[in-house]
Amino acid sequence: MRFNLKLQAMKIKTTIAILLLFTVTIKAQEINVKINGGPSGILYDSTLGDGKLKFGGGIGVGYTYFFSSHWGIMTGIDAMYNQNSFELHNGTTISTYEIDDQTSAFEYQVTPTNYKEDQHFISIAVPLMMQYRTSIAPQTQLYFGVGGKILFPGKQTAKASASELQLSGYYPDINLLIDDLPSHGFGKVTNWQDKTTVNLDPSFLLSVETGLTFKLKEKTQLYTGIYLDYGLTEMAKENPDVNIVAYSPNGIDNIQANGTSGNRKIVQESRYFSAGIQLKLGFMLTKNKPEPVPPKEEIVTKTEAPVQEAAPVQQKVVEAPPAKKELTPTERTYVEKPLAFQEVGNTNVTPELATRLDEIAKILKSNKDTDLNITGYTCDIGTEERNLEIGMKRAQAVSDYLQNKGIESNRMHLFSKGESEPLVPNIPVENRPLNRRVSLTLIDAK
């Protein structure tokens, strides 16, 4: 009992932690909606019968936070419809101990023929998964996800049927078997049907998925792939002292089903399983937020005013134009080192680039007499026209970022050379990421 309470407490704490993470990742880079379908239900391990998965499906919403160009963490909420069937082997007898209407104990024996249950239930799952993706074509990426889920199942509905039920009572004290006394609950029932519900336990799942993403628009991705969820813990609550149908001392006309799930005499193990294909639409949400531009400092005009000979001693040193600060060779090398846009078609400033651009902005702020030529480049994948467009978007992204850091737009001049002037040959293909870049050239004012 104490162990079960501790287990329940652990599940509650884990769920709260995941929900808190879900709340934090509301600011994730991508929101997605999905639909999936395939065999989905409970895998049974039974020596007395056979279980079969049936087709199920689900929908879900998720949030993914990408902390690099390849890696991200995903959470959300999924809803699934699950169904399966279970059939008992003919000739199987299920026995339990009961009390009759005369308060005598006896062994209740149920021998069904063609016994079958059609089962279904709805579940809610909260995933927590790591996702990796990498480009394999200009508009296509391969993705792979692995992690876990907590599954919260609703009640399982079981529709039971049998062509025949033989209900017998064995009294060991007097060595008596009664199998034809309908008024006291013993006899033969034909073409029997009934329905019942069974409680299920939450389950921890191992979850994997993989597939391809296709870029539909600038911030819209289509995910196509396959998924698999496997239960690490059992779902059916243990109930070994209940027969598949309830004993009724008032007759056999209204025999009620108890179900097979959780009956340890019939099912030794019950684990969740779901696999199939899925489609997702991902919508990028985050973008570089513009930072407030600091107020412009008053700059002493460079135009030299005529010297006033009448009062030369009244001129103050602070009124003279500030001395021009020269860029150091180290600063110039740091600024003019190419900015890498390694992903095909990527025109967004990555966190790694943002770190460099922050330092470049500081250098430019302290050297206000220096302008900047910003030129975007691509590899040779795609048309020349498209590559010129991507090159300009990359240059614009760098310019926008620096402007948000307080660098005046009139100091920055944008160009695109597309796939021309590669930094290294595009063959072998490993060289191509080096050509997806933006170059910065410092222009000193004369």
C-alpha positions as CSV (number, residue, x, y, z in Angstrom):
1,M,0.0,0.0,0.0
2,R,2.8,2.4,0.9
3,F,4.7,1.6,-2.2
4,N,1.6,2.3,-4.4
5,L,1.2,5.7,-2.6
6,K,4.8,6.6,-3.2
7,L,4.5,5.6,-6.9
8,Q,1.4,7.7,-7.3
9,A,3.2,10.7,-5.6
10,M,6.1,10.3,-7.9
11,K,3.9,10.3,-11.0
12,I,2.1,13.4,-9.8
13,K,5.4,15.3,-9.1
14,T,6.8,14.2,-12.5
15,T,3.6,15.4,-14.2
16,I,3.8,18.8,-12.4
17,A,7.4,19.2,-13.5
18,I,6.5,18.5,-17.1
19,L,3.6,20.9,-17.1
20,L,5.9,23.6,-15.6
21,L,8.3,23.0,-18.4
22,F,5.4,23.2,-20.9
23,T,4.5,26.6,-19.4
24,V,8.1,27.8,-19.7
25,T,8.4,26.7,-23.4
26,I,5.4,28.8,-24.4
27,K,8.1,31.1,-25.7
28,A,9.4,28.3,-27.9
29,Q,10.6,28.9,-31.4
30,E,8.0,26.7,-33.0
31,I,4.4,25.7,-32.4
32,N,3.1,22.7,-34.2
33,V,-0.2,20.9,-34.7
34,K,-0.3,17.2,-35.7
35,I,-2.5,14.3,-36.7
36,N,-1.4,10.6,-36.6
37,G,-2.8,7.1,-37.0
38,G,-1.9,3.5,-36.8
39,P,-2.2,0.4,-34.5
40,S,-2.8,1.7,-31.1
41,G,-4.0,0.1,-27.8
42,I,-2.8,-2.4,-25.2
43,L,-0.4,-5.3,-25.9
44,Y,-1.5,-8.3,-23.8
45,D,0.7,-11.2,-22.7
46,S,-1.6,-14.0,-21.9
47,T,-1.4,-17.8,-21.7
48,L,-5.2,-18.2,-22.0
49,G,-6.0,-15.9,-24.9
50,D,-4.8,-13.6,-27.7
51,G,-5.0,-9.8,-27.9
52,K,-4.9,-7.8,-31.2
53,L,-4.3,-4.1,-31.8
54,K,-6.7,-2.2,-33.9
55,F,-6.4,1.1,-35.8
56,G,-6.4,4.2,-33.7
57,G,-5.4,7.8,-34.2
58,G,-4.9,11.1,-32.5
59,I,-4.3,14.9,-32.6
60,G,-1.9,17.1,-30.7
61,V,-0.3,20.5,-30.3
62,G,3.3,21.1,-29.3
63,Y,6.0,23.6,-28.7
64,T,9.6,23.2,-29.7
65,Y,12.5,25.3,-28.4
66,F,15.6,25.1,-30.6
67,F,18.7,26.0,-28.7
68,S,20.9,25.5,-31.7
69,S,20.5,25.1,-35.5
70,H,20.1,21.4,-35.1
71,W,18.9,20.6,-31.6
72,G,15.7,21.4,-29.8
73,I,13.5,20.2,-26.9
74,M,9.7,19.6,-27.5
75,T,6.7,19.3,-25.3
76,G,2.9,19.7,-25.7
77,I,-0.2,17.6,-25.3
78,D,-1.6,14.7,-27.4
79,A,-5.0,13.1,-27.4
80,M,-5.4,9.5,-28.7
81,Y,-8.2,7.1,-29.5
82,N,-7.0,3.5,-28.8
83,Q,-8.7,0.2,-29.5
84,N,-7.9,-3.5,-29.5
85,S,-9.6,-6.9,-29.1
86,F,-9.0,-9.9,-26.8
87,E,-10.2,-13.5,-27.4
88,L,-10.1,-16.4,-24.9
89,H,-9.1,-19.9,-26.1
90,N,-12.0,-22.3,-26.3
91,G,-12.1,-24.8,-23.5
92,T,-10.7,-22.4,-21.0
93,T,-12.3,-22.4,-17.6
94,I,-12.0,-19.4,-15.2
95,S,-12.5,-20.2,-11.6
96,T,-13.1,-17.9,-8.6
97,Y,-14.5,-18.4,-5.1
98,E,-18.0,-17.0,-4.4
99,I,-20.8,-17.1,-1.8
100,D,-24.2,-18.3,-2.8
101,D,-27.6,-17.1,-1.5
102,Q,-27.3,-19.6,1.4
103,T,-24.0,-18.1,2.5
104,S,-22.1,-21.2,1.4
105,A,-18.7,-20.9,-0.2
106,F,-18.2,-22.5,-3.6
107,E,-15.9,-22.5,-6.6
108,Y,-17.5,-20.5,-9.4
109,Q,-16.5,-22.0,-12.8
110,V,-17.1,-20.1,-16.1
111,T,-16.3,-22.0,-19.4
112,P,-16.9,-19.7,-22.4
113,T,-17.1,-20.6,-26.1
114,N,-15.9,-18.0,-28.7
115,Y,-15.5,-15.4,-25.9
116,K,-14.3,-12.0,-27.4
117,E,-14.0,-8.5,-26.1
118,D,-13.8,-5.3,-28.3
119,Q,-12.0,-2.7,-26.2
120,H,-11.4,1.0,-26.6
121,F,-10.3,4.0,-24.5
122,I,-9.2,7.6,-24.9
123,S,-5.9,8.8,-23.5
124,I,-4.1,12.1,-23.0
125,A,-0.3,12.2,-23.2
126,V,2.3,14.9,-22.2
127,P,5.6,14.4,-24.2
128,L,9.1,15.6,-23.4
129,M,11.5,14.8,-26.3
130,M,14.8,15.9,-27.8
131,Q,14.7,16.7,-31.5
132,Y,17.5,16.8,-34.0
133,R,17.2,18.0,-37.6
134,T,19.7,18.6,-40.4
135,S,19.3,19.7,-44.1
136,I,19.5,17.2,-46.9
137,A,18.3,19.5,-49.7
138,P,17.6,23.2,-50.1
139,Q,14.0,23.0,-48.7
140,T,14.1,19.6,-47.0
141,Q,15.4,18.4,-43.6
142,L,15.7,15.1,-41.9
143,Y,14.5,15.0,-38.3
144,F,14.7,12.6,-35.4
145,G,13.1,12.7,-32.0
146,V,13.5,10.6,-28.9
147,G,12.2,11.0,-25.3
148,G,9.3,10.0,-23.1
149,K,5.6,10.6,-22.4
150,I,3.3,10.3,-19.5
151,L,0.0,8.7,-20.6
152,F,-3.2,9.4,-18.7
153,P,-5.9,6.9,-19.9
154,G,-9.6,7.2,-19.5
155,K,-11.7,4.2,-18.6
156,Q,-11.5,1.3,-21.0
157,T,-14.9,0.2,-22.4
158,A,-15.1,-3.5,-23.2
159,K,-17.9,-5.0,-25.3
160,A,-17.9,-8.7,-24.4
161,S,-19.7,-11.6,-26.3
162,A,-19.7,-15.4,-26.4
163,S,-21.7,-17.9,-28.3
164,E,-22.0,-19.9,-25.1
165,L,-21.3,-19.6,-21.4
166,Q,-21.3,-22.6,-19.1
167,L,-21.8,-21.5,-15.5
168,S,-21.1,-24.1,-12.8
169,G,-20.6,-24.2,-9.1
170,Y,-18.4,-26.7,-7.3
171,Y,-18.9,-27.3,-3.6
172,P,-15.7,-28.9,-2.3
173,D,-17.1,-29.7,1.2
174,I,-19.6,-32.1,-0.3
175,N,-17.8,-32.8,-3.6
176,L,-20.8,-31.6,-5.6
177,L,-20.8,-29.9,-9.1
178,I,-23.9,-28.0,-10.0
179,D,-24.1,-27.0,-13.7
180,D,-27.9,-27.0,-14.4
181,L,-29.8,-24.9,-11.8
182,P,-30.7,-21.7,-13.6
183,S,-32.7,-20.2,-10.7
184,H,-29.6,-20.2,-8.6
185,G,-27.1,-18.9,-11.2
186,F,-25.9,-22.2,-12.7
187,G,-26.6,-23.3,-16.3
188,K,-25.9,-22.6,-19.9
189,V,-26.3,-19.2,-21.6
190,T,-26.2,-18.9,-25.4
191,N,-25.5,-15.8,-27.6
192,W,-24.5,-13.7,-24.7
193,Q,-23.5,-10.0,-24.9
194,D,-22.7,-7.3,-22.3
195,K,-20.6,-4.2,-21.8
196,T,-18.4,-3.0,-18.9
197,T,-15.8,-0.4,-18.1
198,V,-12.4,-1.0,-16.5
199,N,-10.1,1.4,-14.8
200,L,-6.5,1.8,-16.2
201,D,-3.3,3.1,-14.6
202,P,-1.2,6.0,-16.0
203,S,1.9,4.8,-17.9
204,F,5.3,6.0,-18.7
205,L,6.1,5.7,-22.4
206,L,9.3,5.5,-24.5
207,S,8.7,7.6,-27.6
208,V,10.6,7.9,-30.9
209,E,9.8,9.6,-34.2
210,T,11.6,10.3,-37.5
211,G,10.9,11.7,-40.9
212,L,11.3,14.6,-43.3
213,T,10.4,18.3,-43.1
214,F,9.5,20.4,-46.1
215,K,9.6,24.2,-46.1
216,L,6.2,25.5,-47.3
217,K,6.8,29.2,-46.5
218,E,9.4,31.3,-44.8
219,K,8.2,30.2,-41.3
220,T,6.0,27.2,-42.1
221,Q,7.3,23.6,-42.1
222,L,5.5,20.3,-43.0
223,Y,6.6,17.3,-41.0
224,T,6.0,13.8,-42.5
225,G,7.2,10.7,-40.8
226,I,6.6,7.7,-38.5
227,Y,6.3,7.4,-34.7
228,L,6.4,4.7,-32.0
229,D,5.2,4.8,-28.4
230,Y,5.9,1.8,-26.0
231,G,4.7,1.5,-22.4
232,L,7.4,1.0,-19.8
233,T,4.8,0.3,-17.0
234,E,1.6,-1.8,-17.0
235,M,-1.8,-0.2,-17.5
236,A,-4.4,-2.7,-16.2
237,K,-5.1,-2.6,-12.5
238,E,-4.6,-6.0,-10.8
239,N,-7.8,-7.7,-10.0
240,P,-7.1,-11.5,-9.8
241,D,-10.2,-12.4,-7.7
242,V,-12.9,-11.5,-10.2
243,N,-14.2,-13.8,-12.9
244,I,-14.9,-12.7,-16.5
245,V,-18.7,-12.6,-15.6
246,A,-20.3,-11.9,-12.3
247,Y,-22.1,-14.6,-10.3
248,S,-25.8,-13.9,-9.9
249,P,-27.7,-16.0,-7.3
250,N,-31.0,-14.8,-8.7
251,G,-30.7,-16.5,-12.1
252,I,-28.7,-16.6,-15.3
253,D,-30.9,-14.3,-17.4
254,N,-28.8,-11.1,-16.8
255,I,-25.2,-12.2,-16.4
256,Q,-23.0,-9.1,-16.3
257,A,-19.5,-8.9,-17.7
258,N,-16.4,-8.0,-15.6
259,G,-13.9,-8.0,-18.4
260,T,-10.5,-9.6,-18.8
261,S,-8.1,-6.5,-18.3
262,G,-6.3,-6.8,-15.0
263,N,-7.3,-10.4,-14.3
264,R,-4.0,-12.0,-13.5
265,K,-5.3,-15.4,-14.1
266,I,-5.9,-14.5,-17.8
267,V,-3.6,-11.6,-18.6
268,Q,-0.1,-11.6,-17.2
269,E,1.1,-8.3,-18.7
270,S,-0.5,-5.3,-20.3
271,R,1.6,-2.5,-21.9
272,Y,0.6,0.4,-24.1
273,F,1.7,0.4,-27.8
274,S,1.1,2.8,-30.6
275,A,2.9,3.2,-34.0
276,G,2.1,4.6,-37.4
277,I,2.4,7.7,-39.6
278,Q,2.0,11.3,-38.6
279,L,1.8,14.7,-40.2
280,K,2.7,18.0,-38.5
281,L,2.6,21.6,-39.4
282,G,5.2,23.7,-37.7
283,F,4.9,27.5,-37.4
284,M,8.0,29.5,-36.4
285,L,7.2,32.1,-33.7
286,T,10.4,33.7,-32.5
287,K,12.4,36.4,-34.2
288,N,15.0,38.8,-33.2
289,K,13.2,41.4,-31.0
290,P,14.3,44.9,-31.8
291,E,16.0,46.5,-28.9
292,P,15.4,50.2,-28.1
293,V,17.9,52.3,-30.0
294,P,19.9,54.5,-27.5
295,P,19.5,58.2,-28.0
296,K,22.0,59.6,-30.4
297,E,24.9,61.4,-28.8
298,E,25.6,64.9,-29.9
299,I,28.5,64.8,-32.2
300,V,30.6,67.8,-32.7
301,T,30.4,68.9,-36.4
302,K,33.4,68.2,-38.5
303,T,33.1,71.5,-40.3
304,E,35.8,73.8,-39.0
305,A,34.6,77.2,-38.0
306,P,36.7,80.2,-38.7
307,V,39.1,81.1,-35.9
308,Q,38.1,84.0,-33.8
309,E,41.2,86.0,-33.4
310,A,39.6,88.4,-30.9
311,A,39.4,86.0,-28.0
312,P,41.6,82.9,-28.6
313,V,42.2,82.2,-24.9
314,Q,38.4,81.7,-24.4
315,Q,38.3,78.6,-26.6
316,K,37.8,75.5,-24.5
317,V,39.5,72.2,-25.2
318,V,36.3,70.2,-25.0
319,E,34.9,72.2,-27.9
320,A,37.5,70.9,-30.3
321,P,36.5,67.9,-32.5
322,P,37.3,64.6,-30.8
323,A,40.4,62.8,-32.1
324,K,39.6,60.1,-34.6
325,K,40.0,56.7,-33.1
326,E,41.7,54.1,-35.3
327,L,40.6,50.5,-35.5
328,T,43.2,48.1,-34.2
329,P,44.3,45.3,-36.4
330,T,42.7,42.8,-34.0
331,E,39.4,44.6,-34.2
332,R,39.5,44.8,-37.9
333,T,40.3,41.1,-38.3
334,Y,37.4,40.2,-35.8
335,V,34.9,42.3,-37.7
336,E,35.9,41.2,-41.2
337,K,35.9,37.4,-40.4
338,P,33.0,35.9,-42.4
339,L,29.7,35.2,-40.6
340,A,28.6,31.6,-41.2
341,F,25.0,30.8,-42.4
342,Q,25.7,27.0,-42.7
343,E,22.1,25.8,-43.2
344,V,20.8,25.8,-46.8
345,G,18.3,28.7,-47.2
346,N,18.7,30.0,-43.7
347,T,18.4,33.8,-43.5
348,N,18.0,34.1,-39.7
349,V,20.7,35.2,-37.3
350,T,21.5,32.2,-35.1
351,P,22.5,32.5,-31.4
352,E,26.2,31.9,-32.4
353,L,26.1,34.8,-34.9
354,A,24.2,37.0,-32.4
355,T,27.1,36.6,-30.0
356,R,29.6,37.8,-32.6
357,L,27.4,40.6,-33.8
358,D,27.0,41.9,-30.3
359,E,30.8,42.4,-30.1
360,I,30.9,43.9,-33.6
361,A,28.3,46.4,-32.6
362,K,30.4,47.5,-29.6
363,I,33.4,48.0,-32.0
364,L,31.4,50.0,-34.4
365,K,29.9,52.2,-31.7
366,S,33.4,53.2,-30.6
367,N,34.5,53.9,-34.2
368,K,31.7,56.1,-35.5
369,D,33.8,57.3,-38.5
370,T,33.7,53.8,-40.0
371,D,31.1,52.5,-42.4
372,L,30.3,48.9,-43.2
373,N,29.7,47.0,-46.5
374,I,27.6,43.9,-45.8
375,T,27.6,41.3,-48.6
376,G,25.6,38.0,-48.6
377,Y,26.7,34.8,-50.3
378,T,25.3,31.3,-50.9
379,C,26.6,28.0,-52.2
380,D,25.7,26.7,-55.7
381,I,22.5,24.9,-54.7
382,G,19.5,26.5,-56.3
383,T,19.0,29.0,-59.2
384,E,21.2,32.0,-59.6
385,E,18.2,34.3,-59.1
386,R,17.1,32.6,-55.9
387,N,20.6,32.6,-54.5
388,L,20.9,36.4,-55.1
389,E,17.7,36.8,-53.2
390,I,18.9,34.6,-50.3
391,G,22.2,36.5,-50.2
392,M,20.4,39.8,-49.9
393,K,18.1,38.4,-47.1
394,R,21.2,37.3,-45.2
395,A,22.8,40.7,-45.5
396,Q,19.6,42.4,-44.5
397,A,19.3,40.1,-41.4
398,V,22.8,41.2,-40.3
399,S,22.0,44.8,-40.9
400,D,18.7,44.7,-39.0
401,Y,20.4,43.1,-36.0
402,L,23.2,45.7,-35.9
403,Q,20.6,48.5,-36.3
404,N,18.7,47.1,-33.3
405,K,22.0,47.3,-31.4
406,G,22.3,51.0,-32.1
407,I,24.3,51.1,-35.3
408,E,23.0,53.8,-37.7
409,S,21.5,52.4,-40.9
410,N,23.2,55.0,-43.1
411,R,26.6,53.5,-42.1
412,M,25.6,50.1,-43.5
413,H,25.6,49.3,-47.3
414,L,24.0,46.0,-48.4
415,F,25.1,43.8,-51.3
416,S,24.4,40.3,-52.6
417,K,26.7,38.2,-54.8
418,G,24.7,34.9,-54.4
419,E,26.6,31.9,-55.5
420,S,29.4,33.9,-57.3
421,E,32.8,34.4,-55.6
422,P,32.7,31.3,-53.4
423,L,35.1,31.3,-50.5
424,V,36.1,27.7,-51.4
425,P,35.1,25.4,-54.3
426,N,31.7,23.9,-53.9
427,I,33.0,20.4,-54.6
428,P,33.3,18.4,-52.5
429,V,29.9,19.1,-50.9
430,E,31.5,19.4,-47.5
431,N,32.8,22.8,-48.6
432,R,29.4,24.3,-49.4
433,P,28.5,25.4,-45.8
434,L,31.6,27.6,-45.8
435,N,30.2,29.5,-48.8
436,R,26.9,30.2,-47.1
437,R,28.1,33.4,-45.4
438,V,27.9,37.1,-45.0
439,S,31.1,39.2,-45.3
440,L,31.7,42.5,-43.5
441,T,34.1,45.1,-45.0
442,L,35.1,48.2,-43.0
443,I,35.2,51.5,-44.9
444,D,37.1,54.2,-43.2
445,A,35.8,57.7,-43.7
446,K,38.2,60.0,-45.5
